[in-house]
Amino acid sequence: MFREFKRPQKLMGNAFEITVVDENETSANLHIDVAIEEIRRIERLLTTFNDESQTNLINRNAGIQPVKVDAEIFDLIERSIRISKITDGYFDISYGGIDKSFWNFDREMQELPNPELIKSHLKLVNYQNIILNQNNQTVFLKEKGMRIGFGGIGKGYAAEMAKRILQQRGVVSGIVNASGDLTTWGNQANGKPWTVGIANPDDSKQPFSYMNITDMAVATSGNYEKFVVIGGKKYSHTINPKTGMPVSGVKSVTVFCPNAEIADAMATPVSIMGIDAALNMVNQINHLECVIIDDNNKIYSSQNINLK
């Protein structure tokens, strides 16, 4: 008889949970072990916390020379640039230059960073200055001080790769949940579709709506988990790469599409670019849907969404 086997695990600095549907606990655990190892492998590849990682090598050589990288990293950067083009630069992996140095959302921030300082660093954020050479498989950051980071796409990519490996091992259905960015395939053990809750921004433990999904990925970006309050105003941990400032006005965004990497990458621009522009963009892209909740709890959704 098929049952669901779940395991929570801290990976990539986030709470992951892997669920597989299997008849046998031993084989289910083996499958989960392999999926976890795959996510750890990707973390080693993408991390900026290890001096030896390819990401850091690219960053260290910014403005100096191109760096030869694994095909996997090259392809991920290439896809990231494509998403930057589609989102008019609201998704940009070269945001690394304005990341941790200015915004630290551990609730200890008392004041906003110096706008002039942000402005000088913003010059370094431009995906068009990431130069790829297909023949040599190299990546070159044109400006000295430029930095790339995979914070906006890495979890989704890892979830997608873990799912792929589980499917290759014959796991008929499951969920890889990368801290709210999740990808599903098949059905629950009882044969019904998986049900995902869309988090209520005012109470993340109480979903405001449920959707039945299968073979679908969901990513959520919200300001209710990480934020700081300065001068009575709430600043979300999502940074607009064009201004260097945190987003305000939108409480949460949930994106649906068949691929977790794309869902993860699209959640950020949808929460930054303004509600009308975001809905307009999403409505033009096949197999992509979203639900946006603004600061006044008004709900907006793309044209093919039916909320229960």
Backbone bond lengths (Angstrom), bond angles and torsions (degrees), N, CA, C in turn:
res aa  C-N    CA-C-N  psi(-1)  N-CA   C-N-CA  omega(-1)  CA-C   N-CA-C  phi
1 M - - - 1.462 - - 1.532 110.80 -
2 F 1.319 116.35 136.80 1.464 119.70 -178.46 1.522 111.38 -76.98
3 R 1.317 114.49 138.41 1.471 120.56 175.59 1.526 109.10 -135.26
4 E 1.322 115.06 165.98 1.468 119.43 176.48 1.523 109.46 -99.40
5 F 1.316 115.12 131.28 1.467 120.81 177.16 1.528 107.84 -117.66
6 K 1.348 115.78 126.37 1.478 119.52 -175.93 1.512 109.67 -120.27
7 R 1.327 115.34 148.10 1.462 118.21 171.42 1.523 110.43 -143.68
8 P 1.350 116.94 121.34 1.467 119.23 173.43 1.533 108.86 -80.11
9 Q 1.309 117.06 147.68 1.466 120.04 -179.03 1.519 108.63 -156.76
10 K 1.338 117.04 135.72 1.471 119.22 176.03 1.524 108.11 -82.32
11 L 1.320 116.17 120.31 1.469 122.01 -178.72 1.523 108.23 -141.96
12 M 1.327 116.98 146.30 1.476 121.61 178.25 1.526 111.04 51.24
13 G 1.332 116.88 32.26 1.463 120.54 179.61 1.510 113.99 72.21
14 N 1.345 116.92 12.68 1.473 120.95 -177.29 1.519 111.01 -131.50
15 A 1.334 114.84 162.32 1.461 119.80 176.36 1.534 108.69 -84.51
16 F 1.301 116.60 110.21 1.469 122.01 174.98 1.529 108.36 -98.98
17 E 1.331 115.53 157.66 1.468 119.37 169.17 1.526 108.03 -143.67
18 I 1.327 115.35 128.09 1.462 119.81 -178.70 1.527 108.19 -112.22
19 T 1.328 114.91 129.64 1.469 121.83 179.75 1.522 108.18 -120.89
20 V 1.326 116.71 128.58 1.471 119.00 172.45 1.524 109.36 -126.54
21 V 1.322 114.99 147.54 1.463 120.59 175.72 1.528 107.03 -99.88
22 D 1.326 115.44 123.34 1.471 120.26 -175.25 1.526 108.80 -153.56
23 E 1.334 114.87 163.77 1.476 118.58 177.55 1.524 111.39 -89.78
24 N 1.337 115.46 -15.85 1.451 118.88 -167.65 1.526 110.56 -132.82
25 E 1.322 115.81 126.94 1.475 120.03 -176.05 1.523 112.31 -62.92
26 T 1.330 116.30 -39.76 1.471 119.74 -177.98 1.514 111.48 -62.60
27 S 1.340 116.21 -47.76 1.468 117.88 -178.83 1.531 110.34 -69.82
28 A 1.338 117.28 -34.67 1.474 120.14 177.58 1.529 109.76 -59.00
29 N 1.344 116.22 -44.23 1.467 119.87 -179.04 1.520 112.17 -66.14
30 L 1.332 116.43 -35.65 1.474 119.86 176.96 1.528 110.27 -64.16
31 H 1.336 115.25 -43.83 1.471 119.42 178.12 1.532 110.44 -58.53
32 I 1.340 115.44 -46.12 1.471 119.99 -177.60 1.535 110.14 -64.11
33 D 1.349 116.68 -40.21 1.481 120.29 177.35 1.528 110.96 -55.34
34 V 1.334 115.38 -45.91 1.469 120.41 -177.14 1.532 110.03 -65.50
35 A 1.333 116.87 -40.94 1.467 120.73 179.33 1.530 110.34 -62.83
36 I 1.330 116.74 -41.30 1.467 120.91 -179.79 1.530 109.94 -65.05
37 E 1.321 116.13 -41.21 1.472 120.07 179.30 1.535 110.70 -62.56
38 E 1.336 115.80 -38.16 1.466 120.13 178.93 1.537 110.68 -64.29
39 I 1.339 116.21 -41.73 1.471 119.85 179.85 1.535 109.64 -66.13
40 R 1.337 116.72 -38.70 1.480 119.92 178.22 1.527 110.41 -64.02
41 R 1.326 116.03 -38.40 1.473 120.58 179.10 1.540 109.55 -61.05
42 I 1.335 115.88 -44.19 1.468 120.45 -178.98 1.531 109.94 -67.27
43 E 1.328 115.73 -37.91 1.473 119.37 178.42 1.534 110.03 -60.13
44 R 1.324 116.57 -43.19 1.478 120.22 179.35 1.528 110.79 -62.60
45 L 1.311 115.10 -35.43 1.462 121.18 -178.09 1.535 111.64 -69.97
46 L 1.340 115.62 -40.95 1.462 120.23 -169.65 1.528 114.48 -97.78
47 T 1.322 117.34 -17.25 1.465 119.69 -169.60 1.528 112.61 -61.56
48 T 1.335 115.08 148.38 1.465 118.96 170.99 1.531 109.44 -104.12
49 F 1.335 116.54 4.69 1.467 119.48 -178.33 1.527 112.25 -89.90
50 N 1.328 115.96 -3.68 1.462 119.26 179.56 1.527 108.33 -118.86
51 D 1.330 115.82 122.11 1.473 120.59 -176.69 1.516 112.80 -56.45
52 E 1.332 115.72 -28.14 1.467 119.34 -173.91 1.531 113.20 -86.84
53 S 1.332 117.74 -6.05 1.471 118.62 -175.43 1.532 110.34 -68.78
54 Q 1.325 115.16 153.91 1.465 119.46 -178.94 1.530 111.17 -63.27
55 T 1.332 116.07 -33.92 1.467 119.67 177.99 1.529 109.90 -58.67
56 N 1.337 116.09 -46.15 1.463 119.46 -179.69 1.521 112.53 -67.53
57 L 1.318 116.14 -34.04 1.460 120.94 178.10 1.533 109.71 -62.45
58 I 1.342 115.41 -43.67 1.473 120.19 177.51 1.529 109.27 -60.22
59 N 1.353 115.88 -46.08 1.470 120.33 -176.77 1.521 112.02 -66.10
60 R 1.339 116.49 -39.64 1.469 120.17 -179.51 1.521 111.75 -64.60
61 N 1.324 116.68 -29.01 1.462 120.69 -177.42 1.529 113.29 -96.61
62 A 1.345 116.17 13.22 1.474 120.01 178.74 1.527 109.38 -57.96
63 G 1.323 116.29 130.84 1.460 121.04 178.90 1.520 113.50 74.14
64 I 1.332 117.32 -0.87 1.471 120.46 -177.85 1.528 111.13 -109.65
65 Q 1.343 115.37 -61.40 1.472 117.40 -177.66 1.520 110.89 -159.93
66 P 1.357 116.19 158.48 1.464 120.73 175.47 1.538 110.47 -68.85
67 V 1.324 115.27 151.11 1.474 121.16 -179.23 1.523 108.85 -120.13
68 K 1.318 115.76 129.99 1.472 119.69 177.42 1.527 108.43 -78.37
69 V 1.332 116.52 132.33 1.474 120.58 -176.15 1.525 110.38 -129.77
70 D 1.327 115.62 167.62 1.469 120.87 174.15 1.527 109.84 -61.39
71 A 1.323 115.65 151.25 1.472 120.96 178.47 1.530 110.23 -55.87
72 E 1.313 116.29 -36.67 1.471 120.95 -176.75 1.539 111.50 -61.68
73 I 1.334 115.58 -45.60 1.473 120.53 178.55 1.526 109.96 -67.53
74 F 1.318 115.76 -43.03 1.467 120.53 -179.50 1.525 109.73 -57.50
75 D 1.330 115.82 -47.81 1.473 120.41 -177.73 1.528 111.57 -65.38
76 L 1.331 116.36 -38.38 1.475 120.01 179.79 1.539 109.94 -65.41
77 I 1.323 116.49 -40.69 1.472 120.08 178.53 1.528 109.36 -66.05
78 E 1.328 116.16 -40.59 1.464 120.50 178.99 1.535 110.68 -61.14
79 R 1.328 116.06 -43.77 1.477 119.73 178.60 1.526 110.61 -66.66
80 S 1.335 116.28 -36.67 1.476 120.22 179.25 1.526 110.55 -62.91
81 I 1.333 116.50 -40.34 1.464 120.41 179.72 1.531 109.66 -66.07
82 R 1.338 115.72 -38.06 1.467 119.33 178.17 1.534 109.98 -61.37
83 I 1.348 116.85 -41.77 1.469 120.67 179.26 1.533 109.69 -66.67
84 S 1.338 117.15 -35.86 1.475 120.25 176.46 1.521 110.31 -59.74
85 K 1.328 116.14 -41.10 1.473 119.63 -179.32 1.527 110.37 -65.88
86 I 1.333 116.33 -45.25 1.468 120.87 -178.47 1.534 110.50 -62.76
87 T 1.338 116.61 -36.54 1.475 120.38 -174.84 1.523 111.80 -96.81
88 D 1.316 116.43 13.17 1.460 120.71 178.03 1.533 111.75 57.40
89 G 1.337 115.95 36.55 1.463 119.91 175.37 1.519 115.35 81.60
90 Y 1.342 117.65 3.25 1.481 118.21 176.72 1.524 110.90 -74.52
91 F 1.330 116.43 -18.48 1.468 119.95 167.61 1.517 104.81 -108.69
92 D 1.334 117.06 125.69 1.462 118.65 -175.67 1.526 109.22 -153.69
93 I 1.342 117.02 113.48 1.474 119.07 -177.23 1.527 112.14 -72.23
94 S 1.353 117.48 -9.85 1.466 118.11 177.92 1.528 112.01 -86.37
95 Y 1.344 116.17 15.88 1.475 119.57 178.04 1.522 110.94 -69.09
96 G 1.328 118.45 -6.66 1.472 121.93 -176.38 1.515 113.88 -50.52
97 G 1.351 116.45 -28.24 1.465 120.41 -178.89 1.527 114.03 -67.92
98 I 1.341 117.52 -20.79 1.483 118.31 -179.08 1.519 111.37 -116.14
99 D 1.317 114.83 17.21 1.454 116.38 -170.70 1.521 113.45 -78.20
100 K 1.324 116.26 -103.13 1.466 120.76 -168.90 1.525 113.79 -65.61
101 S 1.344 117.05 -27.38 1.461 117.80 -172.56 1.530 111.95 -64.90
102 F 1.348 116.68 -26.44 1.466 118.53 -176.20 1.513 113.20 -104.66
103 W 1.324 115.35 -40.23 1.463 118.64 -170.90 1.514 109.44 -116.44
104 N 1.315 114.48 116.80 1.452 118.18 178.29 1.526 106.24 -125.31
105 F 1.333 115.14 108.53 1.473 117.30 -170.61 1.526 112.41 -92.40
106 D 1.330 116.50 41.90 1.465 117.18 178.33 1.526 110.31 -96.08
107 R 1.334 115.50 25.62 1.477 122.73 174.78 1.524 113.03 69.18
108 E 1.336 118.03 7.67 1.464 117.93 179.31 1.523 111.86 -98.62
109 M 1.337 115.81 -6.93 1.459 118.49 -178.95 1.518 110.09 -67.26
110 Q 1.316 116.94 130.17 1.468 120.85 -179.10 1.519 111.75 -106.19
111 E 1.338 115.92 -23.91 1.465 118.00 -176.74 1.523 110.00 -144.02
112 L 1.320 114.64 162.44 1.463 119.71 179.64 1.521 109.49 -73.45
113 P 1.337 116.86 149.08 1.454 118.95 176.39 1.533 110.32 -65.29
114 N 1.315 115.75 160.09 1.455 122.58 -179.34 1.536 110.47 -64.84
115 P 1.353 117.40 118.27 1.469 120.38 -175.97 1.531 112.59 -59.35
116 E 1.346 117.05 -34.18 1.473 119.59 -179.96 1.527 110.58 -65.47
117 L 1.324 114.08 -40.09 1.467 120.10 179.63 1.529 109.84 -64.81
118 I 1.325 115.81 -43.06 1.470 119.94 178.30 1.520 109.68 -60.02
119 K 1.347 114.70 -43.50 1.463 119.47 -177.22 1.531 111.30 -59.62
120 S 1.337 115.83 -41.55 1.462 118.37 -178.26 1.539 110.51 -66.72
121 H 1.327 115.95 -34.19 1.469 118.72 179.31 1.528 112.04 -77.22
122 L 1.340 115.94 -28.53 1.468 119.54 -178.96 1.522 112.11 -60.87
123 K 1.325 116.05 -27.13 1.468 119.73 178.72 1.518 110.64 -57.91
124 L 1.337 115.62 -24.82 1.472 119.96 -177.07 1.525 112.18 -84.04
125 V 1.332 116.64 -10.91 1.470 119.41 -177.67 1.525 108.85 -93.11
126 N 1.318 116.31 103.03 1.460 120.09 178.80 1.521 109.41 -164.79
127 Y 1.315 115.29 105.48 1.473 119.37 -176.98 1.525 112.28 -59.29
128 Q 1.340 116.75 -22.09 1.464 118.55 -179.37 1.526 112.02 -70.83
129 N 1.347 115.70 -13.36 1.468 119.60 176.93 1.534 112.56 -93.83
130 I 1.337 115.88 10.63 1.476 119.36 171.68 1.529 105.67 -94.74
131 I 1.313 116.82 109.29 1.459 121.12 -173.13 1.529 109.65 -101.21
132 L 1.334 115.14 118.63 1.466 119.83 179.99 1.527 109.76 -104.05
133 N 1.325 115.37 139.08 1.457 120.27 174.09 1.524 107.88 -119.01
134 Q 1.328 114.69 105.45 1.461 121.92 -175.33 1.534 111.55 -60.16
135 N 1.331 116.43 -43.21 1.470 119.92 -175.42 1.522 112.32 -64.96
136 N 1.334 115.84 -41.68 1.473 118.89 -178.10 1.529 112.60 -94.22
137 Q 1.327 116.16 -5.90 1.471 122.28 -176.68 1.529 111.26 55.76
138 T 1.353 114.92 46.92 1.463 119.12 -178.84 1.524 110.93 -115.62
139 V 1.341 113.67 157.08 1.460 121.92 177.02 1.524 106.91 -124.27
140 F 1.320 116.36 132.10 1.465 120.48 179.58 1.521 109.49 -132.68
141 L 1.336 115.88 124.54 1.464 120.73 174.44 1.526 106.92 -92.32
142 K 1.322 115.59 119.32 1.468 120.76 -168.47 1.535 113.56 -64.62
143 E 1.335 115.38 -39.17 1.471 118.50 -173.49 1.521 111.52 -99.36
144 K 1.332 115.48 139.13 1.465 120.08 174.95 1.528 108.77 -63.35
145 G 1.320 117.48 136.42 1.466 120.11 -179.19 1.519 113.69 92.37
146 M 1.328 117.18 -11.38 1.471 119.94 175.91 1.517 109.99 -65.39
147 R 1.340 115.67 149.47 1.471 119.08 177.41 1.517 109.16 -144.71
148 I 1.326 115.99 140.53 1.458 118.32 172.58 1.530 109.01 -108.23
149 G 1.319 115.85 158.74 1.453 121.62 177.28 1.519 108.29 -155.43
150 F 1.323 116.42 149.67 1.468 119.70 -174.23 1.526 112.82 -105.83
151 G 1.345 116.04 24.21 1.463 119.86 -178.46 1.523 114.03 -58.85
152 G 1.338 117.29 -28.35 1.461 119.81 -176.44 1.513 114.54 -90.22
153 I 1.334 117.72 -4.77 1.472 119.55 -174.51 1.535 111.98 -140.50
154 G 1.324 116.36 -16.77 1.468 120.94 -172.23 1.522 115.03 -63.61
155 K 1.345 116.26 -42.00 1.471 118.70 -178.33 1.525 110.62 -65.68
156 G 1.335 114.95 -42.24 1.465 119.31 179.62 1.516 111.42 -64.47
157 Y 1.331 115.53 -39.81 1.464 120.35 178.41 1.535 110.03 -63.16
158 A 1.339 115.77 -44.87 1.467 120.46 -179.82 1.530 110.85 -62.33
159 A 1.336 116.36 -41.98 1.473 120.50 179.75 1.532 109.95 -62.29
160 E 1.323 115.61 -42.79 1.466 121.08 -178.56 1.533 111.01 -64.84
161 M 1.340 116.52 -41.04 1.470 120.93 -179.47 1.536 111.28 -69.77
162 A 1.343 116.26 -36.84 1.469 120.01 177.70 1.531 109.34 -66.26
163 K 1.325 116.37 -40.96 1.469 120.90 177.71 1.536 109.73 -61.07
164 R 1.334 115.64 -44.09 1.467 119.62 -177.97 1.537 111.01 -60.31
165 I 1.329 114.74 -42.83 1.466 118.35 -178.34 1.525 111.06 -67.60
166 L 1.339 116.50 -36.45 1.472 120.13 178.43 1.529 110.36 -67.53
167 Q 1.335 116.52 -40.00 1.464 119.48 177.86 1.530 110.67 -64.69
168 Q 1.329 116.53 -39.54 1.473 120.00 178.86 1.526 110.69 -63.17
169 R 1.331 116.29 -29.51 1.468 120.32 179.46 1.529 111.95 -84.13
170 G 1.336 116.10 3.50 1.460 119.43 175.52 1.515 115.36 88.56
171 V 1.351 117.31 12.92 1.472 119.72 176.69 1.537 107.38 -73.77
172 V 1.343 115.45 116.41 1.471 119.32 -171.30 1.522 113.44 -74.31
173 S 1.333 116.54 -26.00 1.455 117.00 177.08 1.514 110.96 -160.20
174 G 1.327 114.21 156.26 1.457 119.00 -179.00 1.506 111.79 174.71
175 I 1.341 113.93 -175.55 1.470 121.44 177.55 1.522 107.94 -139.60
176 V 1.316 116.05 134.22 1.463 119.32 166.63 1.521 105.43 -111.02
177 N 1.329 115.74 113.70 1.463 120.96 -177.76 1.523 108.40 -107.45
178 A 1.348 115.54 108.94 1.461 121.10 -179.33 1.518 107.77 -98.44
179 S 1.331 115.24 75.03 1.460 120.73 177.08 1.529 112.69 52.75
180 G 1.344 115.61 50.86 1.472 119.84 177.36 1.513 113.79 98.10
181 D 1.342 117.35 -16.89 1.467 119.40 170.83 1.518 104.83 -99.31
182 L 1.335 116.24 110.84 1.462 115.75 -172.88 1.516 111.93 -129.99
183 T 1.327 114.08 153.46 1.454 119.61 177.61 1.525 108.22 -129.40
184 T 1.329 116.47 138.03 1.468 121.19 -174.73 1.525 109.48 -124.82
185 W 1.311 116.23 153.08 1.466 120.41 169.36 1.519 108.20 -148.16
186 G 1.330 116.08 154.81 1.459 120.17 -178.36 1.523 111.71 67.11
187 N 1.329 115.63 -158.75 1.460 121.61 -178.64 1.522 111.19 -124.51
188 Q 1.332 115.13 170.50 1.461 119.85 174.35 1.530 109.51 -61.73
189 A 1.331 115.52 168.32 1.469 120.12 -179.80 1.527 111.29 -59.21
190 N 1.344 117.30 -28.44 1.475 119.79 -179.48 1.532 112.23 -85.20
191 G 1.338 116.99 5.08 1.466 120.25 176.81 1.515 114.79 89.72
192 K 1.346 116.62 -7.92 1.474 119.24 179.87 1.533 109.61 -86.39
193 P 1.352 116.87 157.10 1.472 118.56 177.84 1.531 110.88 -62.94
194 W 1.314 116.07 158.59 1.462 120.25 173.76 1.534 108.25 -67.69
195 T 1.336 115.84 146.27 1.463 120.53 178.15 1.516 108.54 -113.73
196 V 1.326 116.66 125.18 1.469 117.86 175.32 1.511 109.34 -113.44
197 G 1.328 114.53 141.08 1.454 119.84 175.96 1.513 109.21 -93.38
198 I 1.325 116.84 139.95 1.463 120.46 172.01 1.517 106.35 -91.62
199 A 1.327 115.98 119.20 1.464 120.17 -171.91 1.516 111.54 -60.62
200 N 1.312 113.93 140.78 1.462 121.25 173.46 1.539 106.36 -83.23
201 P 1.345 117.79 118.58 1.466 119.21 -174.56 1.520 114.10 -60.76
202 D 1.343 117.27 -22.82 1.461 118.66 -179.52 1.528 112.24 -90.06
203 D 1.324 116.00 -12.14 1.460 119.82 177.85 1.516 107.20 -155.83
204 S 1.339 115.82 90.85 1.460 119.49 -170.15 1.538 112.84 -64.59
205 K 1.360 116.29 -12.01 1.469 117.39 178.26 1.534 111.76 -85.24
206 Q 1.324 116.10 -13.30 1.466 120.60 -178.29 1.523 111.31 -113.04
207 P 1.327 119.52 101.83 1.465 119.07 178.56 1.530 110.57 -63.71
208 F 1.333 117.36 143.98 1.466 118.66 178.53 1.521 110.15 -91.60
209 S 1.345 116.50 -14.55 1.456 118.56 -179.16 1.520 108.64 -157.45
210 Y 1.337 115.77 153.53 1.467 120.19 177.39 1.514 109.49 -119.63
211 M 1.323 115.53 149.66 1.461 119.45 172.85 1.517 109.26 -133.87
212 N 1.328 115.44 140.50 1.461 119.97 174.10 1.518 108.39 -87.79
213 I 1.328 115.94 128.67 1.465 118.20 -179.76 1.522 110.73 -139.07
214 T 1.301 115.84 154.38 1.460 121.38 166.97 1.516 107.38 -149.83
215 D 1.322 116.48 147.74 1.476 121.58 -176.32 1.525 110.30 51.73
216 M 1.309 114.76 45.75 1.460 120.43 -174.35 1.529 108.51 -143.50
217 A 1.332 115.56 148.57 1.461 120.37 176.44 1.522 109.25 -114.19
218 V 1.330 115.26 150.21 1.464 121.44 -178.68 1.529 107.80 -134.18
219 A 1.327 116.58 134.14 1.471 119.59 174.98 1.516 108.30 -130.25
220 T 1.328 115.17 139.53 1.464 119.96 -179.70 1.512 109.68 -121.99
221 S 1.322 115.66 136.22 1.455 120.42 175.72 1.514 105.96 -126.66
222 G 1.321 116.57 120.95 1.468 117.72 -176.66 1.511 111.31 -141.90
223 N 1.330 116.41 157.99 1.466 118.66 -179.80 1.527 110.54 -96.57
224 Y 1.354 116.39 9.22 1.463 116.40 -172.67 1.520 111.81 -89.26
225 E 1.341 117.76 -6.57 1.466 118.15 -179.22 1.522 112.18 -102.26
226 K 1.340 115.50 -44.27 1.472 118.53 -179.74 1.518 108.43 -124.94
227 F 1.313 116.20 119.84 1.468 118.85 178.02 1.526 108.57 -164.16
228 V 1.310 116.07 167.70 1.460 119.85 170.55 1.526 107.39 -129.45
229 V 1.322 115.15 153.48 1.466 119.35 175.10 1.523 107.18 -113.45
230 I 1.336 115.68 118.83 1.461 120.73 179.38 1.521 107.04 -127.00
231 G 1.324 115.79 124.79 1.472 119.46 -179.49 1.518 111.60 59.38
232 G 1.350 116.24 35.16 1.463 120.35 176.33 1.517 114.14 78.26
233 K 1.336 119.00 -0.47 1.458 120.64 -179.76 1.530 109.65 -108.89
234 K 1.321 114.60 139.79 1.462 120.31 -177.71 1.523 109.62 -89.94
235 Y 1.322 116.46 127.49 1.468 120.81 177.48 1.520 108.99 -114.45
236 S 1.325 115.32 125.06 1.454 120.55 -176.77 1.519 110.32 -78.34
237 H 1.352 117.52 161.39 1.470 119.97 179.71 1.522 111.89 -79.36
238 T 1.354 116.86 -3.41 1.465 119.12 177.60 1.520 108.45 -85.22
239 I 1.331 116.08 120.54 1.471 120.86 -176.29 1.528 109.51 -99.49
240 N 1.325 115.68 134.74 1.457 120.32 174.07 1.529 108.28 -77.84
241 P 1.350 118.55 115.82 1.465 119.60 -174.74 1.531 112.89 -66.48
242 K 1.346 116.91 -12.60 1.468 118.68 -178.94 1.528 112.41 -89.44
243 T 1.340 115.87 -22.16 1.472 118.44 -178.56 1.523 111.82 -117.12
244 G 1.338 116.62 -18.39 1.462 119.70 -175.33 1.514 112.43 76.41
245 M 1.333 116.75 3.38 1.462 120.87 -177.97 1.528 110.34 -105.62
246 P 1.348 116.57 153.16 1.456 119.20 178.08 1.527 111.11 -69.36
247 V 1.298 114.30 159.38 1.459 121.80 -178.46 1.519 109.33 -79.76
248 S 1.341 116.23 142.64 1.463 117.72 168.04 1.524 107.28 -137.22
249 G 1.326 116.31 160.64 1.465 120.13 179.76 1.514 113.76 104.54
250 V 1.330 116.33 -25.72 1.469 119.52 -179.99 1.522 108.29 -119.21
251 K 1.341 116.11 128.81 1.460 119.77 179.73 1.512 112.41 -84.33
252 S 1.336 116.02 -44.33 1.455 116.85 179.63 1.513 111.50 -156.59
253 V 1.322 113.89 154.18 1.455 121.81 179.01 1.515 107.30 -133.07
254 T 1.326 116.63 134.00 1.467 120.78 173.98 1.526 107.61 -122.95
255 V 1.319 115.45 127.31 1.466 120.96 -177.37 1.521 108.81 -115.02
256 F 1.328 115.92 137.28 1.470 121.93 177.96 1.516 108.93 -118.88
257 C 1.319 117.37 133.11 1.468 120.27 169.40 1.525 107.74 -166.34
258 P 1.329 118.65 169.10 1.467 118.73 -174.13 1.537 114.06 -69.14
259 N 1.334 118.62 -15.07 1.458 120.33 -172.98 1.532 110.79 -123.49
260 A 1.344 116.14 126.74 1.472 120.80 -174.33 1.522 112.45 -66.45
261 E 1.321 116.96 -33.19 1.466 119.92 -179.58 1.534 109.80 -63.47
262 I 1.327 115.56 -44.62 1.473 119.48 -179.57 1.524 110.51 -69.54
263 A 1.337 116.75 -40.63 1.476 120.13 178.61 1.532 109.94 -58.82
264 D 1.334 116.34 -46.66 1.462 122.13 -179.70 1.532 110.07 -60.01
265 A 1.336 115.75 -48.01 1.469 120.41 -176.73 1.530 112.03 -66.89
266 M 1.336 117.73 -33.99 1.465 120.55 -176.94 1.529 113.16 -79.67
267 A 1.335 117.41 -22.50 1.470 119.41 -176.27 1.531 110.95 -61.30
268 T 1.343 116.57 -37.86 1.465 119.17 -178.47 1.534 112.05 -67.13
269 P 1.351 119.16 -56.14 1.465 117.86 179.99 1.524 113.46 -58.40
270 V 1.345 117.02 -36.87 1.470 119.27 -179.72 1.540 109.93 -62.40
271 S 1.338 116.64 -32.83 1.473 117.75 -179.00 1.530 112.52 -83.32
272 I 1.338 116.77 -13.01 1.468 119.81 -175.64 1.529 113.58 -101.10
273 M 1.334 117.05 -38.31 1.464 119.90 -161.02 1.530 115.50 -79.18
274 G 1.324 116.61 1.48 1.471 118.74 -177.21 1.520 108.29 97.59
275 I 1.335 116.93 139.73 1.467 121.28 -169.37 1.532 112.10 -62.22
276 D 1.331 117.70 -47.02 1.474 119.62 -178.14 1.527 111.82 -62.18
277 A 1.332 115.15 -46.88 1.471 119.52 -179.21 1.525 110.38 -62.95
278 A 1.340 115.76 -39.93 1.472 120.01 -178.41 1.530 110.55 -64.58
279 L 1.337 116.35 -47.64 1.471 119.58 -178.97 1.526 110.32 -63.38
280 N 1.312 115.79 -39.75 1.454 120.89 179.26 1.535 110.52 -61.25
281 M 1.318 115.99 -43.78 1.466 120.14 179.48 1.533 110.75 -65.10
282 V 1.331 115.53 -48.87 1.476 119.73 -177.05 1.527 110.69 -60.93
283 N 1.329 116.36 -40.33 1.470 119.43 -178.59 1.531 112.66 -65.66
284 Q 1.321 116.40 -17.81 1.466 118.86 180.00 1.525 112.98 -91.76
285 I 1.332 116.43 -7.87 1.472 119.29 -175.79 1.528 109.05 -106.46
286 N 1.327 115.73 124.30 1.472 120.14 179.96 1.520 111.40 -60.82
287 H 1.324 115.85 142.74 1.470 122.62 173.71 1.528 113.46 62.16
288 L 1.334 117.40 21.58 1.466 119.93 176.43 1.524 107.84 -122.86
289 E 1.333 116.19 130.53 1.466 121.08 179.56 1.525 108.69 -136.54
290 C 1.343 116.22 159.37 1.464 117.67 177.30 1.526 111.72 -151.64
291 V 1.336 114.26 158.54 1.467 122.52 172.36 1.532 105.76 -126.76
292 I 1.336 116.78 129.18 1.468 121.27 -179.08 1.530 108.32 -120.50
293 I 1.332 116.05 134.66 1.473 120.04 174.34 1.523 107.57 -116.72
294 D 1.342 116.73 123.59 1.464 118.07 -178.29 1.529 110.93 -89.22
295 D 1.338 115.52 -179.92 1.463 120.28 -175.35 1.516 113.51 -63.15
296 N 1.343 116.43 -19.06 1.472 119.41 178.13 1.526 111.70 -98.20
297 N 1.324 116.03 17.16 1.475 122.96 -179.69 1.519 113.76 64.34
298 K 1.315 117.26 20.48 1.463 119.41 174.62 1.522 107.73 -79.81
299 I 1.338 115.79 136.98 1.471 120.62 -176.50 1.522 110.40 -104.41
300 Y 1.319 115.78 129.02 1.466 121.92 176.55 1.529 106.89 -119.64
301 S 1.327 117.28 141.40 1.476 116.48 175.03 1.513 110.27 -140.29
302 S 1.337 114.68 155.22 1.454 120.10 179.37 1.526 108.95 -70.63
303 Q 1.353 116.36 170.79 1.466 118.72 -162.49 1.532 115.86 -67.57
304 N 1.330 118.07 -23.83 1.478 117.92 -175.67 1.524 114.07 -102.08
305 I 1.318 116.61 14.49 1.468 118.73 -177.65 1.529 109.72 -91.22
306 N 1.334 114.19 131.90 1.467 118.46 171.68 1.513 108.95 -118.57
307 L 1.317 116.40 104.49 1.457 119.27 179.52 1.522 109.40 -82.27
308 K 1.322 115.01 141.33 1.461 118.44 179.50 1.510 110.41 -77.09
